[in-house]
Amino acid sequence: MRRRRLTADWGISEFDMQSVVNAGALDPIVETVDAGAPADQARKWWTGELARVANERGVELAELPITPAQVAASSR
């Protein structure tokens, strides 16, 4: 139900939502949006650049030394 609501709120496809979930980015994106970032910018950061950095370091997104609030501040 949460995914369905967020998919509609964010205006993304179920495929894109599945990509967000598979990347482990759903909660960080929600927290980033709650901190004031536009949903599209939050998704871009967490599933793009930050996912790339996490992958290069061999860690999960949650292990990166950046908070959703910091990402939100960069997205405004």
PDB file of N, CA, C, O and CB in Angstrom:
ATOM      1  N   MET A   1       0.825  -1.181   0.000  1.00  0.00           N
ATOM      2  CA  MET A   1       0.000   0.000   0.000  1.00  0.00           C
ATOM      3  C   MET A   1       0.880   1.259   0.000  1.00  0.00           C
ATOM      4  O   MET A   1       0.597   2.217  -0.720  1.00  0.00           O
ATOM      5  CB  MET A   1      -0.944  -0.010   1.211  1.00  0.00           C
ATOM      6  N   ARG A   2       1.941   1.252   0.805  1.00  0.00           N
ATOM      7  CA  ARG A   2       2.847   2.391   0.847  1.00  0.00           C
ATOM      8  C   ARG A   2       3.492   2.611  -0.515  1.00  0.00           C
ATOM      9  O   ARG A   2       3.554   3.737  -1.007  1.00  0.00           O
ATOM     10  CB  ARG A   2       3.922   2.183   1.920  1.00  0.00           C
ATOM     11  N   ARG A   3       3.975   1.521  -1.121  1.00  0.00           N
ATOM     12  CA  ARG A   3       4.613   1.638  -2.442  1.00  0.00           C
ATOM     13  C   ARG A   3       3.640   2.184  -3.469  1.00  0.00           C
ATOM     14  O   ARG A   3       4.016   3.016  -4.295  1.00  0.00           O
ATOM     15  CB  ARG A   3       5.151   0.280  -2.908  1.00  0.00           C
ATOM     16  N   ARG A   4       2.399   1.731  -3.430  1.00  0.00           N
ATOM     17  CA  ARG A   4       1.393   2.204  -4.382  1.00  0.00           C
ATOM     18  C   ARG A   4       1.164   3.703  -4.210  1.00  0.00           C
ATOM     19  O   ARG A   4       1.078   4.441  -5.192  1.00  0.00           O
ATOM     20  CB  ARG A   4       0.065   1.434  -4.201  1.00  0.00           C
ATOM     21  N   ARG A   5       1.066   4.148  -2.958  1.00  0.00           N
ATOM     22  CA  ARG A   5       0.847   5.573  -2.689  1.00  0.00           C
ATOM     23  C   ARG A   5       2.045   6.397  -3.164  1.00  0.00           C
ATOM     24  O   ARG A   5       1.878   7.434  -3.806  1.00  0.00           O
ATOM     25  CB  ARG A   5       0.598   5.811  -1.181  1.00  0.00           C
ATOM     26  N   LEU A   6       3.248   5.929  -2.844  1.00  0.00           N
ATOM     27  CA  LEU A   6       4.448   6.669  -3.255  1.00  0.00           C
ATOM     28  C   LEU A   6       4.612   6.677  -4.769  1.00  0.00           C
ATOM     29  O   LEU A   6       5.025   7.683  -5.344  1.00  0.00           O
ATOM     30  CB  LEU A   6       5.692   6.066  -2.605  1.00  0.00           C
ATOM     31  N   THR A   7       4.291   5.567  -5.412  1.00  0.00           N
ATOM     32  CA  THR A   7       4.363   5.510  -6.878  1.00  0.00           C
ATOM     33  C   THR A   7       3.461   6.585  -7.477  1.00  0.00           C
ATOM     34  O   THR A   7       3.853   7.278  -8.416  1.00  0.00           O
ATOM     35  CB  THR A   7       3.954   4.100  -7.402  1.00  0.00           C
ATOM     36  N   ALA A   8       2.268   6.719  -6.940  1.00  0.00           N
ATOM     37  CA  ALA A   8       1.329   7.735  -7.430  1.00  0.00           C
ATOM     38  C   ALA A   8       1.812   9.143  -7.068  1.00  0.00           C
ATOM     39  O   ALA A   8       1.790  10.044  -7.906  1.00  0.00           O
ATOM     40  CB  ALA A   8      -0.082   7.490  -6.848  1.00  0.00           C
ATOM     41  N   ASP A   9       2.246   9.328  -5.819  1.00  0.00           N
ATOM     42  CA  ASP A   9       2.704  10.653  -5.378  1.00  0.00           C
ATOM     43  C   ASP A   9       3.905  11.131  -6.182  1.00  0.00           C
ATOM     44  O   ASP A   9       3.992  12.304  -6.545  1.00  0.00           O
ATOM     45  CB  ASP A   9       3.057  10.624  -3.892  1.00  0.00           C
ATOM     46  N   TRP A  10       4.823  10.222  -6.457  1.00  0.00           N
ATOM     47  CA  TRP A  10       6.053  10.580  -7.155  1.00  0.00           C
ATOM     48  C   TRP A  10       5.890  10.561  -8.674  1.00  0.00           C
ATOM     49  O   TRP A  10       6.763  11.049  -9.391  1.00  0.00           O
ATOM     50  CB  TRP A  10       7.164   9.638  -6.751  1.00  0.00           C
ATOM     51  N   GLY A  11       4.795  10.012  -9.169  1.00  0.00           N
ATOM     52  CA  GLY A  11       4.558   9.964 -10.608  1.00  0.00           C
ATOM     53  C   GLY A  11       5.534   9.064 -11.344  1.00  0.00           C
ATOM     54  O   GLY A  11       5.984   9.396 -12.440  1.00  0.00           O
ATOM     55  N   ILE A  12       5.864   7.916 -10.743  1.00  0.00           N
ATOM     56  CA  ILE A  12       6.784   6.980 -11.384  1.00  0.00           C
ATOM     57  C   ILE A  12       6.079   5.663 -11.663  1.00  0.00           C
ATOM     58  O   ILE A  12       5.021   5.372 -11.105  1.00  0.00           O
ATOM     59  CB  ILE A  12       8.026   6.746 -10.506  1.00  0.00           C
ATOM     60  N   SER A  13       6.680   4.886 -12.527  1.00  0.00           N
ATOM     61  CA  SER A  13       6.112   3.585 -12.880  1.00  0.00           C
ATOM     62  C   SER A  13       6.419   2.561 -11.797  1.00  0.00           C
ATOM     63  O   SER A  13       7.288   2.774 -10.951  1.00  0.00           O
ATOM     64  CB  SER A  13       6.655   3.103 -14.239  1.00  0.00           C
ATOM     65  N   GLU A  14       5.702   1.459 -11.834  1.00  0.00           N
ATOM     66  CA  GLU A  14       5.971   0.360 -10.906  1.00  0.00           C
ATOM     67  C   GLU A  14       7.378  -0.188 -11.142  1.00  0.00           C
ATOM     68  O   GLU A  14       8.048  -0.596 -10.193  1.00  0.00           O
ATOM     69  CB  GLU A  14       4.915  -0.765 -11.067  1.00  0.00           C
ATOM     70  N   PHE A  15       7.827  -0.201 -12.388  1.00  0.00           N
ATOM     71  CA  PHE A  15       9.190  -0.644 -12.710  1.00  0.00           C
ATOM     72  C   PHE A  15      10.222   0.238 -12.015  1.00  0.00           C
ATOM     73  O   PHE A  15      11.177  -0.261 -11.419  1.00  0.00           O
ATOM     74  CB  PHE A  15       9.419  -0.627 -14.237  1.00  0.00           C
ATOM     75  N   ASP A  16      10.021   1.556 -12.097  1.00  0.00           N
ATOM     76  CA  ASP A  16      10.945   2.484 -11.432  1.00  0.00           C
ATOM     77  C   ASP A  16      10.905   2.307  -9.921  1.00  0.00           C
ATOM     78  O   ASP A  16      11.938   2.376  -9.255  1.00  0.00           O
ATOM     79  CB  ASP A  16      10.605   3.936 -11.798  1.00  0.00           C
ATOM     80  N   MET A  17       9.715   2.078  -9.381  1.00  0.00           N
ATOM     81  CA  MET A  17       9.599   1.850  -7.943  1.00  0.00           C
ATOM     82  C   MET A  17      10.334   0.572  -7.554  1.00  0.00           C
ATOM     83  O   MET A  17      10.988   0.530  -6.512  1.00  0.00           O
ATOM     84  CB  MET A  17       8.116   1.769  -7.521  1.00  0.00           C
ATOM     85  N   GLN A  18      10.236  -0.456  -8.369  1.00  0.00           N
ATOM     86  CA  GLN A  18      10.940  -1.696  -8.070  1.00  0.00           C
ATOM     87  C   GLN A  18      12.444  -1.474  -8.088  1.00  0.00           C
ATOM     88  O   GLN A  18      13.168  -2.060  -7.283  1.00  0.00           O
ATOM     89  CB  GLN A  18      10.552  -2.790  -9.070  1.00  0.00           C
ATOM     90  N   SER A  19      12.913  -0.642  -8.987  1.00  0.00           N
ATOM     91  CA  SER A  19      14.338  -0.307  -9.030  1.00  0.00           C
ATOM     92  C   SER A  19      14.768   0.407  -7.761  1.00  0.00           C
ATOM     93  O   SER A  19      15.849   0.140  -7.238  1.00  0.00           O
ATOM     94  CB  SER A  19      14.650   0.561 -10.250  1.00  0.00           C
ATOM     95  N   VAL A  20      13.945   1.304  -7.264  1.00  0.00           N
ATOM     96  CA  VAL A  20      14.218   2.013  -6.013  1.00  0.00           C
ATOM     97  C   VAL A  20      14.319   1.021  -4.864  1.00  0.00           C
ATOM     98  O   VAL A  20      15.248   1.084  -4.059  1.00  0.00           O
ATOM     99  CB  VAL A  20      13.121   3.061  -5.724  1.00  0.00           C
ATOM    100  N   VAL A  21      13.367   0.114  -4.793  1.00  0.00           N
ATOM    101  CA  VAL A  21      13.345  -0.880  -3.722  1.00  0.00           C
ATOM    102  C   VAL A  21      14.557  -1.797  -3.829  1.00  0.00           C
ATOM    103  O   VAL A  21      15.214  -2.077  -2.826  1.00  0.00           O
ATOM    104  CB  VAL A  21      12.042  -1.704  -3.769  1.00  0.00           C
ATOM    105  N   ASN A  22      14.856  -2.264  -5.031  1.00  0.00           N
ATOM    106  CA  ASN A  22      15.999  -3.161  -5.225  1.00  0.00           C
ATOM    107  C   ASN A  22      17.323  -2.503  -4.840  1.00  0.00           C
ATOM    108  O   ASN A  22      18.249  -3.179  -4.394  1.00  0.00           O
ATOM    109  CB  ASN A  22      16.059  -3.621  -6.673  1.00  0.00           C
ATOM    110  N   ALA A  23      17.409  -1.204  -5.011  1.00  0.00           N
ATOM    111  CA  ALA A  23      18.633  -0.471  -4.666  1.00  0.00           C
ATOM    112  C   ALA A  23      18.734  -0.195  -3.165  1.00  0.00           C
ATOM    113  O   ALA A  23      19.755   0.302  -2.690  1.00  0.00           O
ATOM    114  CB  ALA A  23      18.688   0.845  -5.435  1.00  0.00           C
ATOM    115  N   GLY A  24      17.681  -0.517  -2.427  1.00  0.00           N
ATOM    116  CA  GLY A  24      17.680  -0.215  -0.998  1.00  0.00           C
ATOM    117  C   GLY A  24      17.520   1.265  -0.727  1.00  0.00           C
ATOM    118  O   GLY A  24      17.953   1.769   0.310  1.00  0.00           O
ATOM    119  N   ALA A  25      16.892   1.962  -1.668  1.00  0.00           N
ATOM    120  CA  ALA A  25      16.829   3.418  -1.598  1.00  0.00           C
ATOM    121  C   ALA A  25      15.477   3.975  -1.166  1.00  0.00           C
ATOM    122  O   ALA A  25      15.331   5.191  -1.042  1.00  0.00           O
ATOM    123  CB  ALA A  25      17.180   3.983  -2.918  1.00  0.00           C
ATOM    124  N   LEU A  26      14.490   3.120  -0.933  1.00  0.00           N
ATOM    125  CA  LEU A  26      13.157   3.634  -0.644  1.00  0.00           C
ATOM    126  C   LEU A  26      13.142   4.506   0.614  1.00  0.00           C
ATOM    127  O   LEU A  26      12.690   5.650   0.563  1.00  0.00           O
ATOM    128  CB  LEU A  26      12.177   2.480  -0.487  1.00  0.00           C
ATOM    129  N   ASP A  27      13.622   3.990   1.724  1.00  0.00           N
ATOM    130  CA  ASP A  27      13.584   4.764   2.958  1.00  0.00           C
ATOM    131  C   ASP A  27      14.438   6.029   2.880  1.00  0.00           C
ATOM    132  O   ASP A  27      13.977   7.090   3.299  1.00  0.00           O
ATOM    133  CB  ASP A  27      14.044   3.908   4.114  1.00  0.00           C
ATOM    134  N   PRO A  28      15.670   5.956   2.357  1.00  0.00           N
ATOM    135  CA  PRO A  28      16.433   7.212   2.239  1.00  0.00           C
ATOM    136  C   PRO A  28      15.745   8.254   1.347  1.00  0.00           C
ATOM    137  O   PRO A  28      15.808   9.451   1.629  1.00  0.00           O
ATOM    138  CB  PRO A  28      17.819   6.918   1.688  1.00  0.00           C
ATOM    139  N   ILE A  29      15.098   7.804   0.284  1.00  0.00           N
ATOM    140  CA  ILE A  29      14.401   8.748  -0.588  1.00  0.00           C
ATOM    141  C   ILE A  29      13.239   9.390   0.148  1.00  0.00           C
ATOM    142  O   ILE A  29      13.055  10.606   0.088  1.00  0.00           O
ATOM    143  CB  ILE A  29      13.903   8.049  -1.860  1.00  0.00           C
ATOM    144  N   VAL A  30      12.454   8.574   0.845  1.00  0.00           N
ATOM    145  CA  VAL A  30      11.314   9.108   1.602  1.00  0.00           C
ATOM    146  C   VAL A  30      11.806  10.120   2.627  1.00  0.00           C
ATOM    147  O   VAL A  30      11.219  11.193   2.767  1.00  0.00           O
ATOM    148  CB  VAL A  30      10.528   7.966   2.305  1.00  0.00           C
ATOM    149  N   GLU A  31      12.870   9.792   3.339  1.00  0.00           N
ATOM    150  CA  GLU A  31      13.417  10.711   4.346  1.00  0.00           C
ATOM    151  C   GLU A  31      13.955  11.988   3.704  1.00  0.00           C
ATOM    152  O   GLU A  31      13.844  13.067   4.286  1.00  0.00           O
ATOM    153  CB  GLU A  31      14.531  10.022   5.147  1.00  0.00           C
ATOM    154  N   THR A  32      14.527  11.877   2.529  1.00  0.00           N
ATOM    155  CA  THR A  32      15.051  13.045   1.815  1.00  0.00           C
ATOM    156  C   THR A  32      13.911  13.942   1.360  1.00  0.00           C
ATOM    157  O   THR A  32      14.002  15.164   1.467  1.00  0.00           O
ATOM    158  CB  THR A  32      15.903  12.610   0.605  1.00  0.00           C
ATOM    159  N   VAL A  33      12.841  13.348   0.853  1.00  0.00           N
ATOM    160  CA  VAL A  33      11.655  14.119   0.458  1.00  0.00           C
ATOM    161  C   VAL A  33      11.043  14.776   1.695  1.00  0.00           C
ATOM    162  O   VAL A  33      10.655  15.943   1.650  1.00  0.00           O
ATOM    163  CB  VAL A  33      10.606  13.207  -0.255  1.00  0.00           C
ATOM    164  N   ASP A  34      10.956  14.032   2.796  1.00  0.00           N
ATOM    165  CA  ASP A  34      10.419  14.593   4.040  1.00  0.00           C
ATOM    166  C   ASP A  34      11.269  15.766   4.534  1.00  0.00           C
ATOM    167  O   ASP A  34      10.762  16.662   5.210  1.00  0.00           O
ATOM    168  CB  ASP A  34      10.343  13.506   5.126  1.00  0.00           C
ATOM    169  N   ALA A  35      12.560  15.758   4.197  1.00  0.00           N
ATOM    170  CA  ALA A  35      13.468  16.850   4.593  1.00  0.00           C
ATOM    171  C   ALA A  35      13.389  18.040   3.643  1.00  0.00           C
ATOM    172  O   ALA A  35      14.084  19.037   3.837  1.00  0.00           O
ATOM    173  CB  ALA A  35      14.905  16.343   4.652  1.00  0.00           C
ATOM    174  N   GLY A  36      12.541  17.938   2.611  1.00  0.00           N
ATOM    175  CA  GLY A  36      12.299  19.095   1.752  1.00  0.00           C
ATOM    176  C   GLY A  36      12.755  19.003   0.313  1.00  0.00           C
ATOM    177  O   GLY A  36      12.573  19.953  -0.449  1.00  0.00           O
ATOM    178  N   ALA A  37      13.343  17.885  -0.081  1.00  0.00           N
ATOM    179  CA  ALA A  37      13.808  17.756  -1.469  1.00  0.00           C
ATOM    180  C   ALA A  37      12.656  17.334  -2.380  1.00  0.00           C
ATOM    181  O   ALA A  37      11.758  16.610  -1.948  1.00  0.00           O
ATOM    182  CB  ALA A  37      14.969  16.733  -1.564  1.00  0.00           C
ATOM    183  N   PRO A  38      12.674  17.775  -3.623  1.00  0.00           N
ATOM    184  CA  PRO A  38      11.706  17.264  -4.595  1.00  0.00           C
ATOM    185  C   PRO A  38      11.948  15.761  -4.803  1.00  0.00           C
ATOM    186  O   PRO A  38      13.091  15.303  -4.809  1.00  0.00           O
ATOM    187  CB  PRO A  38      11.814  18.041  -5.954  1.00  0.00           C
ATOM    188  N   ALA A  39      10.875  15.015  -4.971  1.00  0.00           N
ATOM    189  CA  ALA A  39      10.983  13.554  -5.102  1.00  0.00           C
ATOM    190  C   ALA A  39      11.886  13.145  -6.253  1.00  0.00           C
ATOM    191  O   ALA A  39      12.666  12.202  -6.119  1.00  0.00           O
ATOM    192  CB  ALA A  39       9.607  12.943  -5.297  1.00  0.00           C
ATOM    193  N   ASP A  40      11.794  13.839  -7.384  1.00  0.00           N
ATOM    194  CA  ASP A  40      12.625  13.439  -8.524  1.00  0.00           C
ATOM    195  C   ASP A  40      14.107  13.653  -8.238  1.00  0.00           C
ATOM    196  O   ASP A  40      14.938  12.851  -8.664  1.00  0.00           O
ATOM    197  CB  ASP A  40      12.220  14.220  -9.774  1.00  0.00           C
ATOM    198  N   GLN A  41      14.447  14.718  -7.527  1.00  0.00           N
ATOM    199  CA  GLN A  41      15.849  14.971  -7.178  1.00  0.00           C
ATOM    200  C   GLN A  41      16.346  13.963  -6.147  1.00  0.00           C
ATOM    201  O   GLN A  41      17.479  13.489  -6.236  1.00  0.00           O
ATOM    202  CB  GLN A  41      16.019  16.403  -6.640  1.00  0.00           C
ATOM    203  N   ALA A  42      15.510  13.635  -5.176  1.00  0.00           N
ATOM    204  CA  ALA A  42      15.886  12.641  -4.163  1.00  0.00           C
ATOM    205  C   ALA A  42      16.146  11.291  -4.819  1.00  0.00           C
ATOM    206  O   ALA A  42      17.134  10.625  -4.508  1.00  0.00           O
ATOM    207  CB  ALA A  42      14.783  12.509  -3.087  1.00  0.00           C
ATOM    208  N   ARG A  43      15.256  10.888  -5.729  1.00  0.00           N
ATOM    209  CA  ARG A  43      15.456   9.614  -6.444  1.00  0.00           C
ATOM    210  C   ARG A  43      16.727   9.662  -7.264  1.00  0.00           C
ATOM    211  O   ARG A  43      17.488   8.695  -7.274  1.00  0.00           O
ATOM    212  CB  ARG A  43      14.254   9.300  -7.356  1.00  0.00           C
ATOM    213  N   LYS A  44      16.970  10.753  -7.944  1.00  0.00           N
ATOM    214  CA  LYS A  44      18.162  10.886  -8.780  1.00  0.00           C
ATOM    215  C   LYS A  44      19.427  10.704  -7.948  1.00  0.00           C
ATOM    216  O   LYS A  44      20.322   9.953  -8.336  1.00  0.00           O
ATOM    217  CB  LYS A  44      18.178  12.255  -9.479  1.00  0.00           C
ATOM    218  N   TRP A  45      19.507  11.381  -6.816  1.00  0.00           N
ATOM    219  CA  TRP A  45      20.686  11.276  -5.964  1.00  0.00           C
ATOM    220  C   TRP A  45      20.877   9.858  -5.440  1.00  0.00           C
ATOM    221  O   TRP A  45      21.960   9.288  -5.569  1.00  0.00           O
ATOM    222  CB  TRP A  45      20.581  12.249  -4.801  1.00  0.00           C
ATOM    223  N   TRP A  46      19.823   9.282  -4.844  1.00  0.00           N
ATOM    224  CA  TRP A  46      19.979   7.984  -4.179  1.00  0.00           C
ATOM    225  C   TRP A  46      20.124   6.821  -5.145  1.00  0.00           C
ATOM    226  O   TRP A  46      20.832   5.861  -4.840  1.00  0.00           O
ATOM    227  CB  TRP A  46      18.808   7.730  -3.283  1.00  0.00           C
ATOM    228  N   THR A  47      19.479   6.879  -6.295  1.00  0.00           N
ATOM    229  CA  THR A  47      19.578   5.747  -7.231  1.00  0.00           C
ATOM    230  C   THR A  47      20.627   5.968  -8.304  1.00  0.00           C
ATOM    231  O   THR A  47      20.917   5.068  -9.092  1.00  0.00           O
ATOM    232  CB  THR A  47      18.237   5.494  -7.887  1.00  0.00           C
ATOM    233  N   GLY A  48      21.187   7.149  -8.336  1.00  0.00           N
ATOM    234  CA  GLY A  48      22.216   7.465  -9.320  1.00  0.00           C
ATOM    235  C   GLY A  48      23.574   7.577  -8.677  1.00  0.00           C
ATOM    236  O   GLY A  48      24.271   6.583  -8.475  1.00  0.00           O
ATOM    237  N   GLU A  49      23.941   8.801  -8.359  1.00  0.00           N
ATOM    238  CA  GLU A  49      25.284   9.089  -7.850  1.00  0.00           C
ATOM    239  C   GLU A  49      25.615   8.329  -6.563  1.00  0.00           C
ATOM    240  O   GLU A  49      26.675   7.711  -6.465  1.00  0.00           O
ATOM    241  CB  GLU A  49      25.427  10.571  -7.607  1.00  0.00           C
ATOM    242  N   LEU A  50      24.721   8.372  -5.586  1.00  0.00           N
ATOM    243  CA  LEU A  50      25.026   7.713  -4.312  1.00  0.00           C
ATOM    244  C   LEU A  50      25.046   6.197  -4.440  1.00  0.00           C
ATOM    245  O   LEU A  50      25.842   5.535  -3.773  1.00  0.00           O
ATOM    246  CB  LEU A  50      24.014   8.120  -3.257  1.00  0.00           C
ATOM    247  N   ALA A  51      24.193   5.638  -5.277  1.00  0.00           N
ATOM    248  CA  ALA A  51      24.229   4.191  -5.515  1.00  0.00           C
ATOM    249  C   ALA A  51      25.540   3.801  -6.185  1.00  0.00           C
ATOM    250  O   ALA A  51      26.101   2.747  -5.887  1.00  0.00           O
ATOM    251  CB  ALA A  51      23.030   3.748  -6.386  1.00  0.00           C
ATOM    252  N   ARG A  52      26.029   4.643  -7.083  1.00  0.00           N
ATOM    253  CA  ARG A  52      27.305   4.377  -7.746  1.00  0.00           C
ATOM    254  C   ARG A  52      28.452   4.377  -6.737  1.00  0.00           C
ATOM    255  O   ARG A  52      29.316   3.500  -6.760  1.00  0.00           O
ATOM    256  CB  ARG A  52      27.566   5.419  -8.846  1.00  0.00           C
ATOM    257  N   VAL A  53      28.445   5.369  -5.857  1.00  0.00           N
ATOM    258  CA  VAL A  53      29.497   5.461  -4.835  1.00  0.00           C
ATOM    259  C   VAL A  53      29.434   4.251  -3.906  1.00  0.00           C
ATOM    260  O   VAL A  53      30.463   3.651  -3.596  1.00  0.00           O
ATOM    261  CB  VAL A  53      29.357   6.775  -4.019  1.00  0.00           C
ATOM    262  N   ALA A  54      28.240   3.895  -3.467  1.00  0.00           N
ATOM    263  CA  ALA A  54      28.087   2.727  -2.587  1.00  0.00           C
ATOM    264  C   ALA A  54      28.584   1.463  -3.274  1.00  0.00           C
ATOM    265  O   ALA A  54      29.252   0.631  -2.660  1.00  0.00           O
ATOM    266  CB  ALA A  54      26.615   2.553  -2.165  1.00  0.00           C
ATOM    267  N   ASN A  55      28.257   1.329  -4.537  1.00  0.00           N
ATOM    268  CA  ASN A  55      28.686   0.158  -5.299  1.00  0.00           C
ATOM    269  C   ASN A  55      30.212   0.114  -5.417  1.00  0.00           C
ATOM    270  O   ASN A  55      30.820  -0.943  -5.247  1.00  0.00           O
ATOM    271  CB  ASN A  55      28.045   0.166  -6.698  1.00  0.00           C
ATOM    272  N   GLU A  56      30.817   1.244  -5.704  1.00  0.00           N
ATOM    273  CA  GLU A  56      32.283   1.310  -5.811  1.00  0.00           C
ATOM    274  C   GLU A  56      32.959   0.945  -4.493  1.00  0.00           C
ATOM    275  O   GLU A  56      34.026   0.331  -4.481  1.00  0.00           O
ATOM    276  CB  GLU A  56      32.723   2.714  -6.247  1.00  0.00           C
ATOM    277  N   ARG A  57      32.330   1.327  -3.387  1.00  0.00           N
ATOM    278  CA  ARG A  57      32.903   1.049  -2.068  1.00  0.00           C
ATOM    279  C   ARG A  57      32.512  -0.330  -1.530  1.00  0.00           C
ATOM    280  O   ARG A  57      33.047  -0.788  -0.521  1.00  0.00           O
ATOM    281  CB  ARG A  57      32.466   2.116  -1.086  1.00  0.00           C
ATOM    282  N   GLY A  58      31.578  -0.978  -2.215  1.00  0.00           N
ATOM    283  CA  GLY A  58      31.113  -2.286  -1.777  1.00  0.00           C
ATOM    284  C   GLY A  58      30.289  -2.240  -0.501  1.00  0.00           C
ATOM    285  O   GLY A  58      30.352  -3.150   0.325  1.00  0.00           O
ATOM    286  N   VAL A  59      29.506  -1.158  -0.347  1.00  0.00           N
ATOM    287  CA  VAL A  59      28.673  -0.992   0.843  1.00  0.00           C
ATOM    288  C   VAL A  59      27.224  -0.747   0.434  1.00  0.00           C
ATOM    289  O   VAL A  59      26.923  -0.507  -0.735  1.00  0.00           O
ATOM    290  CB  VAL A  59      29.193   0.172   1.720  1.00  0.00           C
ATOM    291  N   GLU A  60      26.344  -0.811   1.415  1.00  0.00           N
ATOM    292  CA  GLU A  60      24.940  -0.468   1.202  1.00  0.00           C
ATOM    293  C   GLU A  60      24.783   1.049   1.261  1.00  0.00           C
ATOM    294  O   GLU A  60      25.626   1.745   1.826  1.00  0.00           O
ATOM    295  CB  GLU A  60      24.027  -1.162   2.259  1.00  0.00           C
ATOM    296  N   LEU A  61      23.697   1.557   0.675  1.00  0.00           N
ATOM    297  CA  LEU A  61      23.441   2.999   0.712  1.00  0.00           C
ATOM    298  C   LEU A  61      23.437   3.535   2.139  1.00  0.00           C
ATOM    299  O   LEU A  61      23.973   4.611   2.400  1.00  0.00           O
ATOM    300  CB  LEU A  61      22.110   3.316   0.039  1.00  0.00           C
ATOM    301  N   ALA A  62      22.840   2.794   3.053  1.00  0.00           N
ATOM    302  CA  ALA A  62      22.730   3.238   4.444  1.00  0.00           C
ATOM    303  C   ALA A  62      24.093   3.387   5.119  1.00  0.00           C
ATOM    304  O   ALA A  62      24.207   4.067   6.139  1.00  0.00           O
ATOM    305  CB  ALA A  62      21.877   2.261   5.231  1.00  0.00           C
ATOM    306  N   GLU A  63      25.112   2.765   4.563  1.00  0.00           N
ATOM    307  CA  GLU A  63      26.446   2.841   5.152  1.00  0.00           C
ATOM    308  C   GLU A  63      27.244   4.054   4.675  1.00  0.00           C
ATOM    309  O   GLU A  63      28.321   4.329   5.204  1.00  0.00           O
ATOM    310  CB  GLU A  63      27.210   1.582   4.836  1.00  0.00           C
ATOM    311  N   LEU A  64      26.738   4.771   3.698  1.00  0.00           N
ATOM    312  CA  LEU A  64      27.446   5.959   3.218  1.00  0.00           C
ATOM    313  C   LEU A  64      27.388   7.055   4.278  1.00  0.00           C
ATOM    314  O   LEU A  64      26.394   7.172   4.994  1.00  0.00           O
ATOM    315  CB  LEU A  64      26.840   6.461   1.881  1.00  0.00           C
ATOM    316  N   PRO A  65      28.440   7.851   4.383  1.00  0.00           N
ATOM    317  CA  PRO A  65      28.474   8.911   5.396  1.00  0.00           C
ATOM    318  C   PRO A  65      27.738  10.174   4.945  1.00  0.00           C
ATOM    319  O   PRO A  65      28.302  11.268   4.939  1.00  0.00           O
ATOM    320  CB  PRO A  65      29.916   9.255   5.737  1.00  0.00           C
ATOM    321  N   ILE A  66      26.480  10.003   4.571  1.00  0.00           N
ATOM    322  CA  ILE A  66      25.644  11.135   4.162  1.00  0.00           C
ATOM    323  C   ILE A  66      24.230  10.867   4.651  1.00  0.00           C
ATOM    324  O   ILE A  66      23.763   9.728   4.652  1.00  0.00           O
ATOM    325  CB  ILE A  66      25.676  11.347   2.603  1.00  0.00           C
ATOM    326  N   THR A  67      23.573  11.908   5.057  1.00  0.00           N
ATOM    327  CA  THR A  67      22.218  11.760   5.584  1.00  0.00           C
ATOM    328  C   THR A  67      21.189  12.250   4.563  1.00  0.00           C
ATOM    329  O   THR A  67      21.520  13.025   3.665  1.00  0.00           O
ATOM    330  CB  THR A  67      22.067  12.532   6.911  1.00  0.00           C
ATOM    331  N   PRO A  68      19.957  11.801   4.703  1.00  0.00           N
ATOM    332  CA  PRO A  68      18.904  12.324   3.835  1.00  0.00           C
ATOM    333  C   PRO A  68      18.789  13.850   3.928  1.00  0.00           C
ATOM    334  O   PRO A  68      18.514  14.508   2.924  1.00  0.00           O
ATOM    335  CB  PRO A  68      17.568  11.681   4.193  1.00  0.00           C
ATOM    336  N   ALA A  69      18.994  14.413   5.111  1.00  0.00           N
ATOM    337  CA  ALA A  69      18.924  15.882   5.262  1.00  0.00           C
ATOM    338  C   ALA A  69      20.011  16.564   4.442  1.00  0.00           C
ATOM    339  O   ALA A  69      19.773  17.617   3.851  1.00  0.00           O
ATOM    340  CB  ALA A  69      19.059  16.286   6.749  1.00  0.00           C
ATOM    341  N   GLN A  70      21.195  15.976   4.402  1.00  0.00           N
ATOM    342  CA  GLN A  70      22.291  16.540   3.596  1.00  0.00           C
ATOM    343  C   GLN A  70      21.959  16.460   2.110  1.00  0.00           C
ATOM    344  O   GLN A  70      22.219  17.398   1.357  1.00  0.00           O
ATOM    345  CB  GLN A  70      23.619  15.799   3.884  1.00  0.00           C
ATOM    346  N   VAL A  71      21.385  15.341   1.698  1.00  0.00           N
ATOM    347  CA  VAL A  71      20.993  15.196   0.294  1.00  0.00           C
ATOM    348  C   VAL A  71      19.898  16.211  -0.031  1.00  0.00           C
ATOM    349  O   VAL A  71      19.923  16.829  -1.095  1.00  0.00           O
ATOM    350  CB  VAL A  71      20.505  13.743  -0.002  1.00  0.00           C
ATOM    351  N   ALA A  72      18.957  16.384   0.862  1.00  0.00           N
ATOM    352  CA  ALA A  72      17.871  17.352   0.642  1.00  0.00           C
ATOM    353  C   ALA A  72      18.433  18.760   0.482  1.00  0.00           C
ATOM    354  O   ALA A  72      17.988  19.516  -0.381  1.00  0.00           O
ATOM    355  CB  ALA A  72      16.859  17.314   1.812  1.00  0.00           C
ATOM    356  N   ALA A  73      19.402  19.107   1.306  1.00  0.00           N
ATOM    357  CA  ALA A  73      20.003  20.443   1.214  1.00  0.00           C
ATOM    358  C   ALA A  73      20.710  20.642  -0.122  1.00  0.00           C
ATOM    359  O   ALA A  73      20.748  21.754  -0.647  1.00  0.00           O
ATOM    360  CB  ALA A  73      20.991  20.666   2.366  1.00  0.00           C
ATOM    361  N   SER A  74      21.267  19.576  -0.667  1.00  0.00           N
ATOM    362  CA  SER A  74      21.949  19.645  -1.965  1.00  0.00           C
ATOM    363  C   SER A  74      20.974  19.684  -3.124  1.00  0.00           C
ATOM    364  O   SER A  74      21.334  20.084  -4.231  1.00  0.00           O
ATOM    365  CB  SER A  74      22.881  18.464  -2.130  1.00  0.00           C
ATOM    366  N   SER A  75      19.730  19.267  -2.872  1.00  0.00           N
ATOM    367  CA  SER A  75      18.740  19.143  -3.939  1.00  0.00           C
ATOM    368  C   SER A  75      17.870  20.370  -4.096  1.00  0.00           C
ATOM    369  O   SER A  75      17.062  20.442  -5.022  1.00  0.00           O
ATOM    370  CB  SER A  75      17.874  17.959  -3.689  1.00  0.00           C
ATOM    371  N   ARG A  76      18.017  21.318  -3.224  1.00  0.00           N
ATOM    372  CA  ARG A  76      17.130  22.497  -3.277  1.00  0.00           C
ATOM    373  C   ARG A  76      17.663  23.545  -4.205  1.00  0.00           C
ATOM    374  O   ARG A  76      17.045  24.597  -4.368  1.00  0.00           O
ATOM    375  CB  ARG A  76      16.942  23.097  -1.897  1.00  0.00           C
TER     376      ARG A  76
END
